């Protein structure tokens, strides 16, 4: 059976990589927040940055993807962030660790035991590790993906929110002590908004948006899938490439999914299935709620709207649409938009079906 390259294709993120490297090459002075719409490639970019920086001397990259970890208590936080050096977590290629699944910091077994007994302060443990590395001439870097998953957890005294205390700690490590670079990625737009509107955090943070692929980059990928995905069994003609772009735009994950499906199905069948699924998704989301229907009508002809233009629409409704991945929200620019090209098709198809149904019912009446 034909094998498709598993990793999501990394296309022309030179500018974003340059921005990240520029941040890391300076003195630690701020937390960098990476945000953007769903499936824009944030996690892939983080992995690529990790792989590049891991190979360079002078940096110690501590990378943790919280999407892979079940978090319900502060003990889960300790398990996720700290592991003894003998734990052996991670994925390996040959003898080289590819990336860490668990254990942002590798500790000796005694310190790990003290942490779990709550006889050691986890923040002091991290600070000591940063200081130890700097004394050896190594710059520590912390990268945490899906950071918002820590929200809802409390420290053992039940009075302090873990995510707030951790953010304060990272401010101290970057802005105040200049010990460590911190990059935080999140797909939760409202978490980013909370940070952005917090005057203290805003003054100590930078924000970097990762959007969908540009058309020319998506086309470069699709014209040469042999190079990018090690596929020789088929090539795409100009019309097929246009069809894929018209269906899912620059969503790397959705493009990758289409290419995988082409081993078994025709492009027409794949596109038809995507559009049907998105129409069903919109129908399910709007079922029984006229307010949601009004919201989606508002975006039907103009996929992106500024917050100021939506003054008459309840923010709670907009927020629910973002949480349900119908809309995305850019807290820096104050813009709402439909979550990708394929959902634009879903909204369009849904309303065409609704209008057709109303027309037929009126005609019968």
C-alpha positions in Angstrom: 0.0 0.0 0.0 1.3 3.5 -0.8 2.6 5.3 2.2 2.0 9.1 2.6 4.4 11.2 4.5 2.9 11.4 8.0 4.1 14.9 9.1 2.0 17.9 7.9 3.9 19.5 5.1 6.0 22.5 6.1 5.7 25.2 3.4 7.4 28.5 3.2 7.4 29.7 6.8 10.7 31.4 6.5 9.4 34.7 7.7 7.8 33.2 10.8 10.9 31.1 11.5 13.0 34.2 11.2 10.8 36.1 13.6 11.1 33.2 16.1 14.8 33.0 15.7 15.2 36.8 16.1 13.2 36.5 19.4 15.5 33.7 20.6 18.7 35.4 19.7 17.9 38.5 21.8 18.0 38.9 25.5 15.0 37.3 27.3 12.7 40.2 27.9 9.1 39.1 27.1 6.8 36.1 26.7 6.0 35.4 23.0 2.4 34.3 22.3 1.8 32.4 19.0 -1.9 32.4 18.0 -4.0 31.9 14.8 -7.0 30.1 13.4 -7.5 26.4 13.8 -5.2 24.2 11.5 -3.0 27.2 10.5 0.1 25.2 11.4 1.0 26.5 14.9 2.0 23.1 16.3 3.9 22.1 13.1 5.8 25.4 13.3 6.7 24.7 17.0 8.0 21.3 16.1 10.1 22.6 13.3 11.6 25.3 15.5 12.4 22.7 18.1 14.1 20.5 15.6 16.2 23.4 14.3 17.2 24.8 17.6 17.8 21.4 19.2 20.7 20.9 16.7 22.4 24.2 17.6 24.8 24.5 20.5 24.1 27.1 23.1 20.3 26.4 23.6 18.4 24.0 25.8 14.9 23.7 24.4 12.2 22.5 26.8 9.2 21.7 24.7 5.9 20.4 25.9 2.7 19.8 23.9 -0.2 19.8 26.4 -2.6 18.6 23.7 -1.2 15.1 24.4 -1.6 15.3 28.1 -4.7 14.7 30.3 -4.9 17.4 32.9 -7.4 17.6 35.8 -5.3 18.4 38.9 -2.2 20.2 40.0 -0.6 16.7 40.3 -1.1 16.3 36.6 0.8 19.5 36.1 3.7 18.2 38.1 3.7 14.9 36.1 3.6 16.9 32.9 6.3 19.4 33.7 8.8 17.3 35.7 10.2 13.8 35.1 13.3 12.2 36.5 16.2 11.6 34.1 15.5 7.9 34.2 11.9 8.2 33.1 12.8 7.8 29.4 9.8 9.7 28.0 9.7 10.9 24.4 9.7 9.6 20.8 13.0 8.6 19.3 14.4 8.2 15.8 17.3 5.8 16.1 19.1 7.0 19.3 18.1 10.6 19.0 15.1 12.0 20.9 12.7 13.6 18.5 10.6 15.5 21.0 9.4 15.2 24.5 5.9 13.9 25.2 6.1 14.4 29.0 8.5 16.1 31.3 9.4 19.6 30.4 12.2 19.4 32.9 14.3 16.3 33.5 15.3 16.1 37.2 17.0 13.7 39.5 14.7 11.2 41.2 15.0 12.7 44.6 13.8 16.2 43.5 10.9 14.6 41.5 9.9 12.7 44.7 10.1 15.9 46.8 7.9 17.7 44.2 5.3 15.0 44.3 5.3 15.2 48.1 4.8 19.0 47.9 8.0 19.5 49.8 9.6 21.4 47.0 8.4 24.5 45.1 8.0 23.7 41.4 8.7 27.3 40.3 12.0 27.4 42.3 13.0 24.1 40.8 12.5 25.6 37.3 14.4 28.7 38.2 17.3 26.8 39.6 17.4 24.8 36.4 17.5 28.0 34.3 20.4 29.4 36.4 22.3 26.1 36.2 22.1 26.2 32.4 23.1 29.8 32.1 26.2 29.2 34.2 27.2 26.6 31.6 26.7 29.1 28.9 23.5 27.5 27.7 20.3 29.6 27.0 17.2 27.9 28.3 14.0 28.1 26.2 10.6 27.0 27.2 8.0 26.2 24.5 4.5 25.2 25.5 1.8 24.3 23.0 -1.9 24.5 23.9 -1.0 26.3 27.1 -4.7 27.2 27.8 -5.3 23.6 28.9 -3.9 24.5 32.3 -6.8 26.8 32.9 -9.2 25.4 35.5 -6.4 23.9 37.6 -5.5 25.2 41.0 -2.5 24.9 43.2 -2.8 22.6 46.3 -4.1 25.3 48.6 -7.1 25.7 46.2 -6.8 29.5 46.4 -4.5 30.2 43.4 -5.1 29.4 39.8 -2.2 27.5 38.4 -2.2 29.2 35.0 -2.1 32.7 36.6 0.8 31.8 38.9 2.7 30.2 36.0 2.2 33.2 33.8 3.5 35.4 36.7 6.5 33.1 37.0 7.2 33.4 33.3 7.0 37.2 33.5 9.6 37.0 36.3 11.8 34.7 34.3 11.7 36.9 31.1 11.0 40.5 31.8 12.5 40.7 35.3 15.3 38.2 35.6 16.1 37.7 31.9 16.8 34.0 32.6 14.7 32.2 30.0 12.9 32.6 26.7 9.2 31.5 26.8 7.1 30.8 23.8 3.4 29.9 24.4 1.1 28.7 21.6 -2.6 28.4 21.9 -5.6 27.8 19.6 -7.9 29.3 22.2 -8.5 32.9 21.0 -10.2 34.0 24.2 -7.2 32.9 26.3 -5.0 35.1 24.1 -7.6 37.9 24.5 -7.4 37.6 28.3 -3.6 38.0 28.0 -3.9 40.8 25.5 -6.3 43.0 27.6 -4.4 42.4 30.8 -2.3 45.5 31.2 0.5 43.8 33.1 0.8 40.9 30.7 0.4 43.0 27.6 3.4 45.1 28.7 5.5 42.0 29.2 4.4 40.0 26.1 4.7 39.9 22.3 2.1 38.5 20.0 2.7 36.7 16.7 -0.1 35.5 14.4 0.2 32.4 12.2 -2.4 32.5 9.5 -3.3 30.0 6.8 -0.9 29.4 3.8 -0.9 32.0 1.1 -2.2 30.9 -2.3 1.2 30.8 -4.0 2.6 28.7 -1.2 -0.3 26.2 -1.3 0.1 26.0 -5.1 3.8 25.4 -4.9 3.1 22.5 -2.5 0.4 21.0 -4.7 2.5 21.3 -7.9 5.2 19.2 -6.4 3.8 16.6 -3.9 6.6 14.3 -5.0 9.0 16.7 -3.3 7.0 17.6 -0.3 5.1 14.3 0.5 7.3 11.7 -1.3 4.4 10.8 -3.5 5.1 9.4 -7.0 1.8 7.6 -7.8 0.0 10.7 -9.0 0.4 14.3 -9.9 -2.2 17.1 -9.8 -3.2 19.1 -12.8 -4.0 22.9 -12.7 -7.7 22.3 -12.4 -7.3 19.9 -9.5 -5.1 22.3 -7.7 -7.6 25.2 -8.2 -10.3 22.9 -6.9 -8.4 22.0 -3.7 -7.6 25.7 -3.1 -11.2 26.7 -3.7 -12.5 24.1 -1.3 -10.1 24.4 1.7 -8.0 27.4 1.0 -4.6 27.5 2.8 -5.5 25.1 5.6 -2.5 22.8 5.7 -4.2 20.1 7.6 -7.2 19.9 5.3 -4.9 20.0 2.2 -2.9 17.1 3.6 -6.1 15.2 4.4 -7.3 15.6 0.8 -4.0 14.3 -0.6 -4.2 11.3 1.6 -7.7 10.5 0.5 -6.7 10.8 -3.2 -5.1 7.3 -2.9 -8.7 5.9 -2.6 -11.2 8.4 -4.0 -11.6 10.8 -6.8 -11.1 14.5 -6.0 -14.8 15.2 -6.9 -15.9 12.7 -4.4 -13.6 14.1 -1.7 -14.7 17.7 -2.3 -18.4 16.7 -2.3 -17.9 14.9 1.0 -16.1 17.8 2.6 -18.9 20.2 1.6 -21.6 17.8 2.8 -19.9 17.4 6.2 -19.5 21.2 6.6 -23.2 21.8 5.7 -24.1 19.2 8.3 -21.8 20.8 10.9 -23.5 24.2 10.4 -27.0 22.6 10.4 -26.2 20.9 13.7 -24.8 24.1 15.2 -27.8 26.2 14.2 -30.5 23.7 15.1 -33.3 25.2 17.1 -31.6 28.6 17.7 -32.7 31.5 15.6 -30.0 33.8 17.0 -27.3 31.5 15.6 -29.0 31.5 12.3 -28.9 35.3 12.3 -25.2 35.3 13.2 -24.3 33.0 10.4 -26.4 35.1 7.9 -24.3 38.0 9.1 -21.1 36.2 7.9 -22.6 34.6 4.8 -21.4 37.2 2.3 -18.5 38.7 4.2 -16.4 36.1 5.9 -14.4 38.6 8.0 -16.0 41.3 10.1 -14.5 43.8 12.6 -15.8 43.7 16.1 -17.0 47.2 15.8 -19.3 46.1 13.0 -20.9 43.5 15.2 -22.1 45.7 17.9 -25.7 44.5 17.5 -24.7 40.8 17.9 -24.4 39.3 21.4 -20.8 38.7 22.4 -21.8 35.5 24.2 -23.1 34.2 20.9 -19.9 35.1 19.1 -17.9 33.5 21.8 -19.8 30.3 21.5 -19.2 30.2 17.8 -15.5 30.6 18.4 -15.4 27.9 21.0 -17.3 25.6 18.6 -14.7 26.3 15.8 -17.3 28.0 13.6 -15.7 31.4 13.8 -12.1 32.4 14.8 -11.3 35.6 16.6 -8.2 37.7 16.4 -7.9 39.5 19.7 -5.1 41.8 18.5 -7.0 43.2 15.5 -10.5 42.7 17.0 -11.7 40.7 13.9 -14.1 37.7 13.7 -14.0 35.5 10.7 -15.2 32.1 9.5 -12.9 29.2 10.6 -11.5 28.4 7.2 -12.6 28.2 3.6 -14.4 24.8 3.9 -16.7 26.2 6.6 -17.5 29.1 4.2 -18.8 26.4 1.9 -20.7 24.9 4.8 -22.5 28.2 5.6 -23.2 28.9 1.9 -24.6 25.4 1.4 -26.6 25.4 4.5 -28.4 28.7 3.6 -29.0 27.5 0.1 -30.7 24.4 1.5 -32.7 26.6 4.0 -33.8 29.0 1.3 -34.7 26.2 -1.1 -36.8 24.5 1.6 -38.6 27.7 2.5 -39.3 28.4 -1.2 -40.8 24.9 -1.7 -42.9 25.2 1.5 -44.2 28.6 0.4 -45.0 27.2 -3.0 -46.9 24.3 -1.5 -48.7 26.7 0.8 
